[in-house]
Structure formats: C-alpha cells, structure tokens
C-alpha cells in the first residue's frame, strides 16, 4: 500500500531546543530542524512519506502572523502538489494562535495539524517525538479530513478554535474549555469522539502589510489610560477582554464607545471559557451597553483568537457588516 505524503514544516520552539553546554546554565535555544525531528521518531517513516522543511527556527513568542500567512501559502501549494496532510511544528507559547490562524486561512479538506512540546529535546521525558508521531497519525487519517486545523499534543486531538495553553509547565498543558478534545490517539490510530463543523466565512485575502490590532485586558480599577491611547498609537482595531461575560468599569463605557466610533472594537471575555453575553446585563459598562455603543461580541473566541480574526478581516478589506457577521458565527 502506498503511504500518504506528509508535509512537515518546523518553525522552531521548545521541541527543537537544545543547550550547547547544559552545565553552564545558559538555557536552551532552537537548534534542530524538521529533518532532525523526523529522524528522531521511531516508526514515523512507516506512517507516511515525509518531506521535512524548516521555514523558521524561532521561539514561538517571536513568531508573527506574517510567518503564519507564509506557512499557509506553503501548505496550500503542497496540497496542490499532492500532499495528503501537513504538520506544523512550533513552540507552545503561541501554538493556539497559529492553529487558529491556519484554520481561518486554509479551506482545503486535507488535515493540518499543529504540534510542539513542553520539554526540550534533551530533557528527561521529552515528549516531542511522541507528539510528532501522534500528529502524523492524525494528519494522515481520513477521519480528520474536513475538520480544519487541529492541535495534537499529549495524545489529545483539539480543534483549533477551542484549544488553548492552560499551564506553563505540564505536558498536559493544552485544554479545550468549551467542548473538550475531539478525540485521542490510541493504539496507533486517531479515535475521534466528536467533530466540529467548519465556520462558513468568506475567503481571506490579506494584504502584504497586516494592520496592527491591539489587545487589552480590563482589570479592577482600570483608569483607562491605555484604552484611550489606542487610537493615537495608530491601531486599526481593538480587542477588549472584558470582565466576566464582557464588562468594563462604568466610567470607561463612554471612552470605549468613542473608540468604537472610530475603529472596530471586539468584545471578548478575560475568563477564557464561555461566551460573551449579548442580552443579559443592562448597566453602564455591561455587554448590552457596550454592544449598543458599537462593540462586536466575540462569541466563544478568546482575546488572542479574536485579534487574529479581526486582523485578517481588516487585512482583507472586510467592511463592518462582514466583520460583525464573522464574529457572530463564533457565537
């Protein structure tokens, strides 16, 4: 039987990191490429015919959306050349953002899986090889077709729009608060327990220069100085992580409304799970008040993911109605 063709792209991250002199205590840095990672996984060649490339060797905190747009283009070209699936390897700090951006940018049926590791390649119990093997199993699985981008870590399969990093240290760092994992990898195969429907959005056609979008979190007693500075700093949009179901201090409601009159403002929740409300609370600074002032509720999207959607929408020239409809689809 012909093995599936799998494109593996490494961007760097902890999974690729080693220390030149572990005894010196200087820390680990990205040194390994995709070919190194693939070669270190027993049995991986039996899963697929692999082409390994290393577009970047960066810690994921240094990745930008422009890098991910480039990766999406490379994956799309790979699919046109006959690859049956793709894996993106990167650091876990921004893994959820890369997965969601790829979910927005790619509409092909072939599986796209993002993976990484919490422990460096030289660490005892390094889980990178196991995660890469599990990712390959999912990326070559017919059951994963049509699910959009997925994140596979710790033998769990997560939908891109649901997954987030929830711990700074554990190998089990990734969770999907609002729905749980879609399935697991067990006994060498992907076992999907549930599926997510694709969100029907217009295709993105981002310009070369991506517009800057700010992300601010509300906190008790916030005096609004950072908030009011957003338009003056040249931002094209703002995602506001409100308290609870989407609330801000009452004395900031007017400032928020003034900003929403000048540029798109999306309202997310800092709680990280559950939806932004739309019709429950009616006091000044509540979600009803803020939506009436022009804010767009983010639905179930976290602030970082809402920022990606707003950035790509603005970069593609979407108008206010299209932006509002896109976020409504995630509600």
Backbone torsions as a table, in degrees:
resi	resn	phi	psi	omega
1	UNK	NA	136.6	179.1
2	UNK	-72.0	129.0	178.3
3	UNK	-74.3	145.8	176.6
4	UNK	-61.6	153.2	175.9
5	UNK	-93.5	129.2	-174.3
6	UNK	-126.9	126.9	176.5
7	UNK	-94.8	123.2	-178.9
8	UNK	-116.4	118.6	-178.8
9	UNK	-116.0	122.8	178.9
10	UNK	-106.0	131.2	178.3
11	UNK	-107.2	-5.3	-178.0
12	UNK	115.4	-147.8	179.0
13	UNK	97.6	176.3	-176.8
14	UNK	-56.0	-36.9	-179.1
15	UNK	-58.6	-24.9	-178.5
16	UNK	-101.0	3.7	-168.7
17	UNK	-95.1	138.4	173.3
18	UNK	-136.5	167.8	176.7
19	UNK	-109.5	130.0	178.5
20	UNK	-62.0	-37.6	179.6
21	UNK	-141.5	87.7	-176.5
22	UNK	-52.7	-32.9	-177.4
23	UNK	-71.0	-21.5	-176.6
24	UNK	-78.3	-17.5	177.9
25	UNK	72.0	23.9	-178.4
26	UNK	-81.3	-9.0	178.5
27	UNK	93.7	170.7	-177.5
28	UNK	-100.8	151.6	-179.3
29	UNK	-140.4	160.7	-179.7
30	UNK	-67.2	120.3	179.7
31	UNK	-130.7	-28.6	-174.6
32	UNK	-88.7	146.4	175.5
33	UNK	-102.7	179.2	-178.2
34	UNK	-59.2	-41.3	-179.2
35	UNK	-63.3	-38.2	177.6
36	UNK	-62.5	-44.0	-178.0
37	UNK	-65.8	-44.7	-179.6
38	UNK	-61.8	-41.9	-177.7
39	UNK	-66.2	-20.7	-176.2
40	UNK	-88.6	1.1	-174.9
41	UNK	-109.3	107.4	177.5
42	UNK	-61.8	134.8	175.4
43	UNK	85.6	-6.3	-176.9
44	UNK	-65.9	-36.7	-180.0
45	UNK	-66.1	-19.8	177.4
46	UNK	-78.8	-19.3	-178.4
47	UNK	-81.2	-38.8	-173.4
48	UNK	-159.8	160.9	165.7
49	UNK	-82.2	118.3	-168.7
50	UNK	-111.3	134.1	167.6
51	UNK	-112.3	117.5	-174.1
52	UNK	-105.5	128.1	178.7
53	UNK	-132.5	155.9	-179.4
54	UNK	-128.9	82.2	180.0
55	UNK	-63.1	-30.8	-179.1
56	UNK	-142.3	160.7	169.6
57	UNK	-136.0	75.1	-172.9
58	UNK	-127.6	150.3	164.1
59	UNK	-66.3	145.2	-170.7
60	UNK	-67.8	-19.2	175.3
61	UNK	-65.8	-18.3	179.8
62	UNK	-98.2	0.0	176.2
63	UNK	-76.4	147.9	175.8
64	UNK	-122.3	167.7	179.2
65	UNK	-61.9	-29.6	177.5
66	UNK	-63.3	-35.9	174.8
67	UNK	-62.0	-42.6	-177.2
68	UNK	-68.9	-37.5	175.7
69	UNK	-60.0	-41.7	177.0
70	UNK	-63.1	-40.5	177.8
71	UNK	-63.3	-42.2	178.3
72	UNK	-60.0	-40.9	178.3
73	UNK	-64.2	-40.0	179.8
74	UNK	-67.4	-38.4	177.9
75	UNK	-67.1	-43.8	179.3
76	UNK	-59.6	-42.5	177.1
77	UNK	-64.1	-38.5	178.2
78	UNK	-63.4	-42.0	178.3
79	UNK	-63.6	-38.4	178.1
80	UNK	-65.1	-24.6	179.6
81	UNK	-90.0	0.0	173.9
82	UNK	107.9	5.7	176.3
83	UNK	-68.6	142.4	-176.4
84	UNK	-91.6	-12.7	179.5
85	UNK	-170.7	170.4	-179.3
86	UNK	-142.6	145.4	173.9
87	UNK	-121.5	135.0	172.2
88	UNK	-113.5	122.4	179.3
89	UNK	-103.3	131.0	178.6
90	UNK	-160.3	178.4	176.9
91	UNK	-70.8	156.7	-174.9
92	UNK	-81.2	-16.5	-175.7
93	UNK	-57.3	-41.6	-178.0
94	UNK	-120.1	20.7	-176.3
95	UNK	-59.8	-40.6	-179.1
96	UNK	-64.0	-32.0	179.7
97	UNK	-73.1	-42.6	176.7
98	UNK	-61.0	-45.3	-179.5
99	UNK	-59.7	-43.9	-177.9
100	UNK	-69.6	-40.0	177.8
101	UNK	-61.9	-41.4	176.9
102	UNK	-65.8	-35.2	176.9
103	UNK	-62.2	-36.7	178.4
104	UNK	-74.4	-38.8	-170.4
105	UNK	-84.0	-29.2	-174.6
106	UNK	-107.4	130.7	-179.5
107	UNK	-116.7	3.0	-178.9
108	UNK	-68.9	159.3	-178.1
109	UNK	-77.4	-24.9	-175.8
110	UNK	-63.2	142.4	179.8
111	UNK	-65.0	140.1	172.6
112	UNK	-124.2	120.7	-174.9
113	UNK	-121.6	131.6	175.8
114	UNK	-107.7	133.9	-179.9
115	UNK	-145.6	170.8	-179.9
116	UNK	-171.0	-153.9	179.5
117	UNK	-155.2	152.4	177.6
118	UNK	-90.1	-17.8	-179.2
119	UNK	-117.2	141.1	178.1
120	UNK	-64.4	163.3	-173.6
121	UNK	-61.7	-26.0	-178.3
122	UNK	-95.3	-1.9	-175.2
123	UNK	-77.1	146.3	173.4
124	UNK	-59.1	132.3	179.8
125	UNK	74.9	22.0	178.8
126	UNK	-55.5	125.3	-173.7
127	UNK	-97.6	3.5	-178.3
128	UNK	-55.3	-50.4	179.8
129	UNK	-58.9	-41.4	178.8
130	UNK	-65.1	-40.1	178.6
131	UNK	-66.0	-39.0	179.9
132	UNK	-67.4	-40.2	177.2
133	UNK	-64.2	-44.6	178.7
134	UNK	-62.5	-40.7	178.6
135	UNK	-62.3	-39.9	179.1
136	UNK	-66.0	-38.9	178.0
137	UNK	-61.7	-42.7	179.6
138	UNK	-70.3	-42.5	-176.0
139	UNK	-67.0	-19.3	178.0
140	UNK	-106.0	9.7	-177.9
141	UNK	-89.5	132.6	177.2
142	UNK	-66.1	-28.7	180.0
143	UNK	-66.0	-23.1	-177.8
144	UNK	-87.8	-5.4	-179.9
145	UNK	-66.0	139.4	176.2
146	UNK	79.9	6.5	-178.9
147	UNK	-93.7	-0.3	-174.4
148	UNK	76.6	-165.1	-179.2
149	UNK	-72.7	144.4	-178.9
150	UNK	-127.7	156.1	170.8
151	UNK	-115.6	129.9	-179.5
152	UNK	-125.3	113.7	177.3
153	UNK	-148.6	147.9	176.3
154	UNK	56.9	32.4	-179.5
155	UNK	64.2	16.1	176.1
156	UNK	-108.4	144.3	-179.7
157	UNK	-109.2	118.8	-176.4
158	UNK	-118.2	144.2	171.9
159	UNK	-75.7	141.7	-175.3
160	UNK	-59.3	-39.0	-175.1
161	UNK	-78.2	-9.6	-179.3
162	UNK	-105.7	-26.4	-169.6
163	UNK	-77.7	149.7	171.4
164	UNK	-154.8	156.4	174.5
165	UNK	-81.5	124.5	-173.3
166	UNK	-118.7	3.5	179.0
167	UNK	-150.2	144.6	-176.2
168	UNK	-87.5	-7.9	-171.7
169	UNK	-133.0	-34.9	-170.7
170	UNK	-75.7	149.8	174.8
171	UNK	-66.5	-20.7	177.6
172	UNK	-94.3	36.2	-170.4
173	UNK	-69.6	-21.1	-171.1
174	UNK	-99.5	133.7	-178.7
175	UNK	-134.7	161.5	172.0
176	UNK	-125.7	89.8	-170.8
177	UNK	-57.3	-41.4	-169.3
178	UNK	-89.3	4.3	179.3
179	UNK	-163.8	-13.1	-176.9
180	UNK	79.3	171.0	178.2
181	UNK	-62.8	152.9	176.5
182	UNK	-75.8	-23.3	-178.3
183	UNK	175.1	-166.1	-177.3
184	UNK	-138.1	162.6	169.6
185	UNK	-102.1	119.0	-178.5
186	UNK	-145.6	140.2	-179.8
187	UNK	54.4	36.3	174.1
188	UNK	77.0	17.2	176.3
189	UNK	-146.0	157.2	178.3
190	UNK	-80.6	126.7	179.7
191	UNK	-117.9	101.4	-177.2
192	UNK	-90.7	126.6	-179.6
193	UNK	-96.1	-24.7	-179.7
194	UNK	-152.7	167.7	-178.7
195	UNK	-131.8	156.0	173.3
196	UNK	-113.4	139.7	175.5
197	UNK	-78.6	146.0	176.3
198	UNK	-69.9	140.1	174.8
199	UNK	-78.9	126.0	-176.8
200	UNK	-84.7	101.7	178.7
201	UNK	-123.0	155.0	171.9
202	UNK	-60.7	154.0	178.8
203	UNK	-66.7	140.2	176.4
204	UNK	-84.5	140.6	174.6
205	UNK	-133.8	70.5	-173.0
206	UNK	-65.2	139.3	175.0
207	UNK	-68.5	164.7	-178.3
208	UNK	-60.8	-39.6	178.9
209	UNK	-96.6	113.0	-178.6
210	UNK	-81.2	133.5	-177.9
211	UNK	-70.6	144.7	178.1
212	UNK	-75.2	131.3	177.6
213	UNK	-125.1	127.0	-177.9
214	UNK	-84.9	153.1	175.6
215	UNK	-130.4	117.1	-178.9
216	UNK	-124.2	141.9	177.0
217	UNK	-108.5	131.2	176.5
218	UNK	-80.8	143.7	178.4
219	UNK	-139.6	160.6	-179.9
220	UNK	-54.6	127.9	176.5
221	UNK	77.3	10.9	178.7
222	UNK	-56.7	129.7	-176.2
223	UNK	-92.3	-2.1	172.6
224	UNK	85.6	6.1	-177.4
225	UNK	-63.8	-44.5	177.4
226	UNK	-65.7	-40.9	179.8
227	UNK	-58.1	-49.8	-177.1
228	UNK	-68.1	-20.7	-179.1
229	UNK	-80.1	-14.7	-173.4
230	UNK	-55.7	-51.6	-179.6
231	UNK	-63.4	-36.8	-178.3
232	UNK	-67.4	-24.1	-177.9
233	UNK	-85.9	0.5	174.6
234	UNK	87.3	16.0	178.2
235	UNK	-70.3	145.3	179.0
236	UNK	-91.2	-14.1	-180.0
237	UNK	-164.9	170.1	-178.3
238	UNK	-143.0	134.9	167.9
239	UNK	-110.5	124.2	-176.4
240	UNK	-110.0	118.0	175.3
241	UNK	-87.0	100.8	-178.8
242	UNK	-81.1	167.5	176.9
243	UNK	-74.8	150.3	174.5
244	UNK	54.1	-125.6	-176.8
245	UNK	-83.6	8.2	178.1
246	UNK	120.0	61.1	-173.4
247	UNK	-129.4	153.2	175.7
248	UNK	-131.2	161.9	176.0
249	UNK	-56.2	142.3	-174.9
250	UNK	-57.0	-36.2	-176.2
251	UNK	-76.8	-2.1	175.2
252	UNK	-103.1	-6.6	-174.6
253	UNK	-60.1	-41.4	-179.1
254	UNK	-66.4	-39.7	177.4
255	UNK	-62.6	-42.5	179.5
256	UNK	-61.9	-43.4	178.9
257	UNK	-62.6	-38.2	179.1
258	UNK	-64.9	-38.7	177.8
259	UNK	-67.8	-40.7	179.9
260	UNK	-64.6	-23.2	176.0
261	UNK	-75.6	-17.9	-176.2
262	UNK	-104.2	-28.7	-178.6
263	UNK	-155.7	160.6	-178.1
264	UNK	-63.6	131.4	176.4
265	UNK	-125.6	123.6	179.7
266	UNK	-105.8	136.1	-177.7
267	UNK	-103.7	113.6	175.3
268	UNK	-112.2	179.6	177.6
269	UNK	-113.6	138.0	178.7
270	UNK	-76.9	-7.0	-177.7
271	UNK	-71.4	-22.2	176.5
272	UNK	79.2	-9.2	176.8
273	UNK	-140.4	146.9	-177.3
274	UNK	88.5	163.9	-176.9
275	UNK	-86.4	158.8	164.2
276	UNK	-70.1	132.2	177.8
277	UNK	-73.6	162.5	179.9
278	UNK	-131.9	-18.0	-173.5
279	UNK	-151.8	37.7	-179.5
280	UNK	-112.7	-55.0	-174.7
281	UNK	-96.5	139.0	-173.2
282	UNK	-121.3	10.8	-178.6
283	UNK	-82.6	169.2	177.2
284	UNK	-61.5	126.7	-176.9
285	UNK	91.1	-1.9	177.3
286	UNK	-80.1	173.3	-179.1
287	UNK	-64.1	-37.5	178.0
288	UNK	-62.8	-44.4	179.7
289	UNK	-63.8	-44.9	-176.5
290	UNK	-69.8	-39.6	177.4
291	UNK	-64.2	-38.1	176.9
292	UNK	-64.5	-25.8	178.4
293	UNK	-85.7	1.1	174.1
294	UNK	110.2	0.3	179.4
295	UNK	-72.8	150.1	-178.7
296	UNK	-106.5	117.9	180.0
297	UNK	-68.2	140.5	-174.6
298	UNK	-87.9	-0.6	-177.1
299	UNK	66.6	-129.7	-179.5
300	UNK	-91.5	1.3	-176.6
301	UNK	-75.1	138.8	172.3
302	UNK	-72.2	167.3	179.7
303	UNK	-56.3	-50.2	-179.8
304	UNK	-59.7	-37.9	179.8
305	UNK	-74.0	-37.2	175.4
306	UNK	-61.3	-37.5	177.8
307	UNK	-62.1	-40.9	178.9
308	UNK	-64.4	-45.2	179.9
309	UNK	-62.6	-43.8	179.8
310	UNK	-65.5	-40.8	179.6
311	UNK	-61.0	-47.8	-178.3
312	UNK	-67.9	-35.3	177.6
313	UNK	-64.6	-46.7	179.0
314	UNK	-65.2	-39.8	179.8
315	UNK	-65.6	-23.3	179.8
316	UNK	-95.0	3.0	176.6
317	UNK	78.3	22.5	-179.7
318	UNK	-69.1	144.9	176.5
319	UNK	-87.1	177.8	-174.7
320	UNK	-60.7	-39.3	-179.2
321	UNK	-65.2	-41.4	179.7
322	UNK	-66.9	-38.6	178.0
323	UNK	-64.6	-45.1	179.3
324	UNK	-62.2	-40.8	179.9
325	UNK	-65.2	-38.3	-179.6
326	UNK	-63.5	-45.2	179.3
327	UNK	-70.4	-32.5	177.1
328	UNK	-60.8	-32.3	-179.4
329	UNK	-65.3	-22.7	178.3
330	UNK	-93.9	6.9	179.7
331	UNK	-93.5	NA	NA
